[in-house]
Amino acid sequence: MECLTGYIGFSDESQEGAGSGLYLASLPGLSADLLDGVRKRMQTSSEAFKAVERRSVLKFRTFFVNELNKCWNLSDVAHAECLICGNKPLLSVSLWYLMGAEMMAETAGSERTNRFTTIDLEKAQNLRDEYMDLFFNELHTAVAGIDLSGCVENAAAGGDIQVLYAMP
């Protein structure tokens, strides 16, 4: 899922522009101090962000395939990467929230929480839950709006989506 790497940035001050124009530091509760606080010994803030990004992208693919199968009757989900990469702008907000949730999970699991971070454990867990809810809502909306024709032949609708063909 290389197409998603670097698509969401941490902050517009710490990186050159992210492809999506979305930055984690613009979500409530996320800051450069938080990222610095959760980094592990011998790890830079950039490496800490990359670790969160890697986990988020892997989870995103799994959640995407699950949601795709709810909305569309696909016998082969190998098209997931094509659909994700071809619809990055549509999926960007959902990925943004998933990365925010993953950063909050990292914060909640950090030994340094409460000592060096700018957020306490309960707030981190509440924000993680809130970001996950927003992620699932955004993902559902985005997947429902995906045009499968570029990656999948003869896709049949399932779940919430119905494809209607009108004949003259």
C-alpha positions as CSV (number, residue, x, y, z in Angstrom):
1,M,0.0,0.0,0.0
2,E,2.8,2.4,-0.9
3,C,0.3,4.7,-2.5
4,L,-1.0,5.7,1.0
5,T,2.5,6.2,2.6
6,G,3.1,10.0,3.0
7,Y,-0.5,10.8,1.9
8,I,-1.4,12.0,5.5
9,G,1.3,14.1,7.2
10,F,1.9,14.7,10.9
11,S,2.0,18.5,10.7
12,D,2.5,21.0,8.0
13,E,5.5,22.4,9.9
14,S,7.4,19.1,10.2
15,Q,7.0,17.8,6.6
16,E,6.7,18.9,3.1
17,G,3.1,18.9,2.0
18,A,1.2,15.7,2.4
19,G,-0.5,14.5,-0.7
20,S,-3.9,14.9,0.8
21,G,-3.3,18.2,2.5
22,L,-4.5,16.5,5.8
23,Y,-2.3,16.5,8.9
24,L,-2.7,14.6,12.2
25,A,-1.7,17.6,14.2
26,S,-4.9,19.4,13.0
27,L,-7.0,16.8,14.8
28,P,-8.0,17.7,18.4
29,G,-5.6,16.3,21.0
30,L,-2.7,15.7,18.6
31,S,0.4,17.9,18.6
32,A,4.1,17.7,18.0
33,D,4.6,17.4,21.8
34,L,2.4,14.3,21.8
35,L,4.4,12.7,19.0
36,D,7.7,13.5,20.8
37,G,6.2,12.1,24.1
38,V,5.2,8.7,22.6
39,R,8.5,8.0,20.7
40,K,10.4,5.2,22.1
41,R,14.0,5.3,23.4
42,M,16.5,5.7,20.5
43,Q,13.6,6.6,18.1
44,T,13.1,9.9,16.4
45,S,9.7,11.6,16.2
46,S,9.8,10.9,12.4
47,E,10.3,7.2,13.1
48,A,7.5,7.1,15.6
49,F,5.2,8.7,13.1
50,K,6.2,6.2,10.4
51,A,5.5,3.3,12.7
52,V,2.0,4.7,13.4
53,E,1.5,5.3,9.7
54,R,2.6,1.7,8.8
55,R,0.2,0.1,11.2
56,S,-2.6,2.5,10.1
57,V,-2.1,1.6,6.4
58,L,-2.2,-2.2,7.1
59,K,-5.3,-1.8,9.2
60,F,-6.9,0.5,6.6
61,R,-6.6,-2.2,3.9
62,T,-8.3,-4.8,6.2
63,F,-11.1,-2.5,7.2
64,F,-11.5,-1.4,3.5
65,V,-11.9,-4.9,2.3
66,N,-14.4,-5.7,5.0
67,E,-16.5,-2.6,4.1
68,L,-16.1,-3.3,0.4
69,N,-17.6,-6.7,0.9
70,K,-20.5,-5.3,2.9
71,C,-21.4,-2.9,0.0
72,W,-20.4,-4.9,-3.1
73,N,-20.7,-8.6,-3.9
74,L,-17.1,-9.2,-5.0
75,S,-15.8,-12.7,-5.4
76,D,-12.2,-11.5,-5.6
77,V,-11.0,-8.8,-3.2
78,A,-7.5,-8.7,-4.8
79,H,-8.7,-5.5,-6.4
80,A,-8.5,-3.7,-3.1
81,E,-5.2,-2.0,-3.7
82,C,-6.3,-0.7,-7.1
83,L,-9.5,0.6,-5.6
84,I,-7.7,2.2,-2.7
85,C,-5.0,3.9,-4.7
86,G,-7.4,5.0,-7.4
87,N,-9.7,6.6,-4.8
88,K,-7.3,8.2,-2.4
89,P,-9.0,11.6,-2.4
90,L,-12.3,10.0,-1.5
91,L,-10.7,7.8,1.2
92,S,-8.4,10.4,2.7
93,V,-10.6,11.6,5.5
94,S,-11.3,8.1,6.7
95,L,-7.5,7.3,6.7
96,W,-6.9,10.6,8.5
97,Y,-9.2,9.5,11.4
98,L,-7.8,6.0,11.5
99,M,-4.3,7.4,11.8
100,G,-5.5,9.7,14.6
101,A,-7.0,6.7,16.4
102,E,-3.8,4.8,16.0
103,M,-1.8,7.7,17.4
104,M,-4.1,7.8,20.4
105,A,-3.7,4.0,20.8
106,E,0.1,4.6,20.8
107,T,-0.3,7.3,23.3
108,A,-2.5,5.2,25.6
109,G,0.0,2.4,25.4
110,S,3.1,4.5,25.9
111,E,5.0,4.2,29.2
112,R,5.5,7.9,28.9
113,T,1.9,8.9,29.0
114,N,1.1,11.3,31.9
115,R,4.7,12.1,32.4
116,F,5.9,13.5,29.1
117,T,2.9,13.7,26.8
118,T,0.3,16.5,26.7
119,I,-2.7,14.2,27.2
120,D,-3.8,11.8,29.9
121,L,-4.7,8.2,29.5
122,E,-8.5,8.6,29.7
123,K,-8.5,11.4,27.2
124,A,-6.3,9.4,24.8
125,Q,-8.7,6.4,25.0
126,N,-11.8,8.6,24.5
127,L,-10.2,10.3,21.5
128,R,-9.2,7.0,20.1
129,D,-12.8,5.7,20.4
130,E,-14.2,8.9,18.9
131,Y,-11.7,8.8,15.9
132,M,-12.5,5.1,15.3
133,D,-16.3,6.0,15.1
134,L,-15.5,8.8,12.7
135,F,-13.3,6.5,10.7
136,F,-15.9,3.9,10.3
137,N,-18.6,6.4,9.3
138,E,-16.2,8.1,6.7
139,L,-15.1,4.7,5.4
140,H,-18.7,3.5,4.9
141,T,-19.6,6.7,3.0
142,A,-16.5,6.6,0.9
143,V,-16.7,3.0,-0.1
144,A,-20.4,3.5,-1.0
145,G,-19.3,6.2,-3.4
146,I,-16.5,4.3,-5.1
147,D,-16.7,3.7,-8.9
148,L,-15.6,0.1,-9.3
149,S,-15.5,0.2,-13.1
150,G,-11.8,1.1,-13.2
151,C,-10.7,-2.0,-11.3
152,V,-13.5,-4.5,-11.3
153,E,-15.5,-6.0,-14.1
154,N,-19.1,-7.0,-13.6
155,A,-19.4,-5.9,-10.0
156,A,-22.8,-6.6,-8.4
157,A,-24.2,-4.5,-5.6
158,G,-24.9,-5.9,-2.2
159,G,-25.6,-4.6,1.3
160,D,-26.5,-0.9,1.2
161,I,-25.8,-0.2,-2.4
162,Q,-28.0,-0.9,-5.4
163,V,-26.9,-0.5,-9.0
164,L,-29.8,0.3,-11.3
165,Y,-29.4,0.1,-15.0
166,A,-32.0,1.9,-17.2
167,M,-32.7,0.6,-20.7
168,P,-34.1,3.0,-23.3
